[in-house]
Amino acid sequence: MQCQITAGLPGFHLVGLADKAVAESRQRVQAALAAMGLALPPKRITINLSPADLPKEGSHYDLPIALALLAAMEAIDGEGLQDCVAVGELALDGRIVASPGVLLAALHASETGQSLICPAAQGAEARWAGDVTVLAAPDLLALLGHLKGTSVLPVPAMAQTVPAAPGPDLRQVKGQETARRALEIAAAGGHNLLMVGPPGAGKSLLAACLPGILPPLDASEALEVSMIASVGGTLEGGRIARARPFRTPHHSASIAAMTGGGQRARPGEVSMAHRGVLFLDELPEFQRSVLDSLRQPLESGEISVARAHAHVTYPARVQLVAAMNPCRCGHLGDPAMGCSRAPRCGADYQSRVSGPLLDRIDLHVEVDAVSAMDLAMAPTPESSEQVAARVASAHAIQRKRLQGTAMRNNADLSGEALDQHAAPDEAGQTLLVQAATRLKLSARGYTRILRVARTIADLADAPSVTRPHIAEALSYRRQAPLA
């Protein structure tokens, strides 16, 4: 950023493809300086936002504009700002207000060997970047005093990690042994899961129990998730969470809300759920275009948001968990409650979800209605803590197996790694070929069966994939619309 003050008609000009929020920073900067008792010189002031051909947007340019102007006015030493990255919005009274993206700015400053100037409310957030000098100022006057050496800003303390919020326990799920087993496999291998069943069968409760059996984020994953939260403006108090994200967008969500975009190309739900769970309840009620927009991120683990003024790529490596009724009324197959249009109503309802999206879901499980007798007389099921122990053991096996690669769990297996670690024995291979031929599995479906079988073997602490593991994996594969 450059600032020039020259003789001529008094004026304050911003050049460099600034959007409305950046252009309005002239009034905020001028008011903030006036609150400090400083007036702009009666000359021509030009601020150049370099590079000139890159669109600039956001209120976080306020602070660097103010610092460049103060340096040009010789109120502070401009040479001392050469190795600084500044981010922050200015209030009219001179306070430095929080703005999104401070953690990313701090990481950039750390990589380039620079220091960071940011709002005091986000100093704790910036400290997570590691070895970087952070000047967290509450207002412009305090920052000016620190830069001139008349006062010293305190070093911000690193915020504590956020404890995981308690969720429902698997003990609350009575019956549903098949669905509980599928949920455990999904958690152990990072697989996508679809649950189909009538209303009140426990699909949403099962999905809500998933975060409680997933292992916490490691340090690098937590930093990834926090960077996205910082850009999205949801990182409160600079506190980084070790619990995996669990996002549940409503079925009225638009494509921009799901994949990202808008005027400032913010991350969408699929990116906010990075390294965590994206739960889509009432799956067929989503717009088909919204669901189909998830096909690319489910494969590649990232989403590209292309707009006329910006092209941004966000990480989106999520575990998709979906739930749906078998038909609109939800009671397909129940002679006492089914509608007169059965089974046509079920085929019409389920056809709202495209085949290519269903092909990307590893586990398909029917969740039957639970009777009153099952609720009253069912034995106490395993708790989330007991299931989480087995899931953690399976994750440890996968981390050891995939050490030194970019893959983190069995859902990432592909290419040579899939052939090396998930190749079944002779009996298992024979069964898989027969099933793939009869079920007309695609190449994607074939590999996903192998990935799920590898996870089932890991849960059993088996060194190789055998016929029983392939058979169980095949039992979770969608074969035809429910009737």
N, C-alpha and C positions, 0 to 999 in steps of 0.2 A: 504494500500500500504506500502511495506517495501523496504528499501534501505540498502545495505551492501557494505562497502568498505573494502577489504582485500588485503593482500600482494599477489603478483603473477604477472603473465604477464598482462600488461595493456590491459583493454578491458571494453566495456560497453555492458552489456547483459540485455535483457528483457525476463522474463519468466512469464507464466500465460496465454497461449493461446491468444497472441496478434495478431491482423490482420495486414495487410500491413500498414495501416495508423498509428497504434500504434507503430509498429516496426520502422517506419521512424521518430518517435518523438525523437529518439536518436540524429539524426543530427540536428533537430530543437532546442532541448534543449542545445546541445553543442554550437551551433552558438549563441543562445541567451545569454548564460553565457559568451561567448567570447566577445559579444558586451558590456557587463558590466565590462570587464576587468578581468574576472575570468576564470581560466583554470582548467580542470579536473585533479585530482591527478593521477600520473602515477601508478595506482593500478588497481585491478580487481573490477569493479563496477557491482553489480547485483541488478536489480529492480524486485521485486516480485509483480505481480498484483494479489492480493488475492480477491476471492477464485480462486485457480489455475485451477479448472475444468470448469469455466464459460468463454465462449469466450468473448474477449474484442475487441471493434471496435470503431473507431472514433478518431478525432484529439483532442477532449476535454480532453484527458489524458495528454496532454503536460504539463499543469500547475501543476497538482499534482505530476508528475514525477520530474519536476524541483524543486518543494518545498521539496520533499523527499530527493533529491540529495543535496540540500543546507543544509538541516538539518543534513544529514550524514557528510557533510564537516564542520559542526559546524559554518556555516556562519549565521545561524539563530537558534533560540531556537526550537528544535523539540517538546518539551513538550507543547508549545503554539499552536501547530497545531493539537493536538489530537482531539480537538472538532471543527474542521473545515472541511467543504466540499469545495473542489476546482474544478472549471470547467473552461476550457479555452484553446484555441490554441495559440501557440507561433509563432511569426514571427521571421525571422533570426536576426532582429535588436533588439529583446527583447520585442517588443510590444505584448500585450495580445489581441488576436483577438477573435471576437465573434464566438460562436459555438452554435448549436441547443441544446435545452433542459434545459436552465438555469432556467426557471420558475419551472420545475419539481424538479430540484436540490434544489431550494430555498424552495419549499414546503416540501421536505424531511428533509432539515435542520431545518425548523421550527417545524416539528413534533417530531424530535429527540432532540431538544434543542441545536442544533449546530449553528455555524455561517457559512457564505458563502463567498468564495473568487471567484470573477468572473471578466470578462472584464468590463471596464468602460462603454462601449457602451451598456451593458446589465444590468447595475445597476438599472435603472428605471424598467425594466422588473422584476427583482428579488424582488423589494420592494413590488410587489403585493402579495407576499406570506404572508404578515402580520408581525407578531412579530418575526423577524429574523434580526440579525446583518449582514449587507452586506458590504464587502470590495470590492469596484469596482475600480480596478487599471488599469491605461492606459498602463503600461509596467511593466516589472519585476523589474526594478530598483526602481520605486516608491513603489511597494509592499514591496520590501526588506527594504527600508527606513522606511516604516510604521511599519513593524514587529520588526525592531531593535529600534524603538522609536525615530529616528532622524527626522522624518517628519510624517505628519498626512494626510491620505486620506480623502477627503470630503465625507460626507454622501450623497449618490445619492438621488435625489428627485424622488418621485413617478410620473410617466408619467400621463398625462391627457388621458381620454378616447377619442377614435376616434369618431368624429361626423359621423352620418350616411350619406352616399353619396346619394344625391338626385337621385331618379329614375323616371320612367314614372308614370304618374297619371292615375287613372281609367277614368278620364274625356276624355282621348284620345281614349277610346274604345267605338266606336259607335255601337249601336245595341247590339247583343249578350247577351240578357238579361238572357238566361238560363245559359250561360257560366259564366257570372258575378255572378249569384246567386251561382253556384257551387264553384266558387273561394272563395266567402265569407264563405260558409260552410266549405270548406277545411281549410281556415285560422282560423276559429273559433274553430274547433275541432282538428286540426293537422292531417287531413286526407290526404291520398294519392289521387292524381287526374290524370286522363288521358283525354286529349282533342284530338278528332279525327275530322279532317276537311280538306278541300282543301287548297292549298298554298295561302297565303295572307289573310286568314280569321281572323287573329289576335291571333293565339295561342301563339306565342312567346311573343307578347306584353302583353297578359293576364298574362303569367307566370312572366314576368319582373315586373308586378305591384304587385305581391304577397308580396315581402318584405315590400312594403309601407303600407300594411294594417295589418301586423303582429305586435304584441306587442314587445317592446324591450326585450332583455335578462335581467333577474334579475342578482344579483351579483354572485350567485353561478353558474348559467349557463354561464355567461361571463367568469368566471375563468376556467370552463371546456373547453370552446371553445378555450381560450387562451393557455391552456396547450397543446392542440393538435397542435395549430399553432406554439407553441414554439418547439415542437418535429419536426414538418415539416419544421422549419426554415423560417416561413413566418410572424413571429411576429416582425414587424419593430418598432424600437425605444422604445420597451417595452410598446407600447400603446395598451390598451385593448378596443375592440369595443363592444358596446351594441347592435349594429344592428345584426340581425341574418344572418349567412352565406348564401350565394346564389352561389352555384357552378354549372357550366354549362360545363361539359366535352364534348369533341367532340366525335362523334360516332366511331371514329377510336381508342378510348382508349382501352388499353389491360386490362386483369384481374388484373394484378399487379397495374396498374394505378388507377383502380376503387376501388379495395378492399384493396390495400396496399401490400407492399412487396419490392422486389428488394434486392440488396445485403445487405442493412442495415435495411430491414423490416420497411420502413417508412409508415406513414398512407396514405391511398389512398383517392380518392374523396369522398367516402361514409363516411369516418371519418372526413375529412376536412369540410363536411357539417353538422356535428353533431350539434343538436339543431337548425338546419336551413333547407334550401330547397336544394334538389338535383334535378336539372332540366335536363331531358334527351330529347333533341329535336331530331326529326327523329328517334323515338324509334326502329322501325324494322331494321334500318341500323346498329345498334350495333350488335356485334357478339353475337350469342345466348348464348354462354358460359359465356360471360360477364354479360348479363342480368340475367341469372339464378344464378350467384354468388351473386346477391342482395337479393335473396329470404330469406336466413338465417338472415342477418342483419335487414331486414324489419320486421321480426317477433321478434327477440330477442333484438334488439337495440345495438348490438355489433358485431364486426367482429374479428375472430381469424385468424392470419396470421401464418401459420406453414411453417417453412423452416428447412433445415437440421441442421443449426447452431443456430436457434432461434425459439421461439414460443411466439408470442406477441398478446395480445388482446387489441383492440382499441374500444372506444365507437363509436357507429354509429346510434344514434337515429335521423333519418332524416325524413323529409316530402318529399315524392317522388312526383314530378310533371313531367308528360311526355306528349309529343305531337307527333302526327303522322298523315300522310296523309292516306286516306282510301285505296290507292293503290299506286303503284310506280309512275304513272303519276300524281296522286293526284286529278283526276276529276271523280272518280267512281260515277255513278248516274247522271252525267250531260250528257244528250244526245248530246249536241253540242260539247263537248270536251272529252268525254270518249273514251277509246281505244277499239279496236275491240275484245279484249280478255275479256271484262267485261261479267259477274261478276267474272269469274275465277281468273282474275288478283288480285282482292281485297282479295279473300280467300287465295291465295298463299302469298300475301304480309303480311297480318295480321297474318298468321300462323307462321311467324318468331318469334313472341312473344309467349312464352309458356303460357298455361292455368294457371298453378300454380302461375306465376308472376301476371297475370291479376286478379286472385282471391284475391291477396293481395292489390289491388287498390280499394279503397272505392267508388270513384266517377268516373263514366264514362259519358262523355258529348260530344255530337256532336256539333261542331262549324261550322255552315253553312257560306257560302260565303255571304259577305255584298254587296248589290247593291249600285250603285252610288246614287240612290234616298235616300237610308238609310243614306248614308254619308252626303248628302247635307241637308236633311230635318229632320234628327233625332233630338229630343230634347236633351238638354245638360244633360248628365247622372250625377249620383252622383260622387263626387270626392273620392279619396282614403281616405281623412281625415274623410269624413262622414261614409264610410264603416268601417274604422279602429275603430271608436267610438263604433259601434255595436260589432265588433270583440273583443275589449277590455272588453266590458261588459260581453260577453259570457265567456271570459277567467276568469274574476273575479268570476263568478258563479262557474266555474269548480274548481278553486283554493280553494274556500271556501268548496265545496263539498268534494274534495279529500285531504283536509288538514290532515296531519299526515300520509299520505301514500306516496309510491314512485311514484305514478302516478301523472302526471301533466296536462293532458287534456283527453278529451273523447276518443281519439285514443288509449289511454293506458288502457281503461276499460277492465277488464276481471274477470272471476270467480264470486265470491260473490259480488264484487263491480258492475259488469255489471248487475247482477240480482237485486241488490238493487236500482240502480239509473236509469237503462234504461229499466226496465220492462214496457211494454205497457199496456194500459187498455184492457178490454175484446174485444172491437171491433178491436183495433189495433192488438192484438194477433191473432185473427181470420184471419185478412187480411194477416198477416205475414206468418202464417202457410200455407194458401192457395197459396200464391206467392212462398214460398219456395218449395212447392210440384210441382207446375207447372214449375217453372224455374229450378228445380233440383239444388237448392243452396246447397253448401257444408256447413259443420258446421262453417268453417271460414267465408263464405259469410253471413251466418245467423247472426253471432255475429257482423259483420261489418255493417249490416243493422241497428242493434240496436244502435250501436255507432253513426252512422250518424243521426239517428232519434233523439237521445239524444241531439246532437248538434243543430239540427233544432229547437227542443223545447227550448233550451237555448237562441237561437237568438230571439225567440218569447217570452222569459221570462215566459215560461210555466213550472209549477212545475212538470208535469209528461208527459210521452210520450203517445200521442193519435193516433188515426187512420190517421188523415191528415199528421202527422209527419212521420208515417210509409210509407204512400203512396208516399210522396215526396222522401223519402230515396230510395224506390224501383225504382223510375223513373230514378235514377242515376246509377242503376245496369246494367252491361253489360248483354244483353240477347242472342245475336247471332252476328256473324260477319256481318258487314255492307255490304249492297248490293246496 
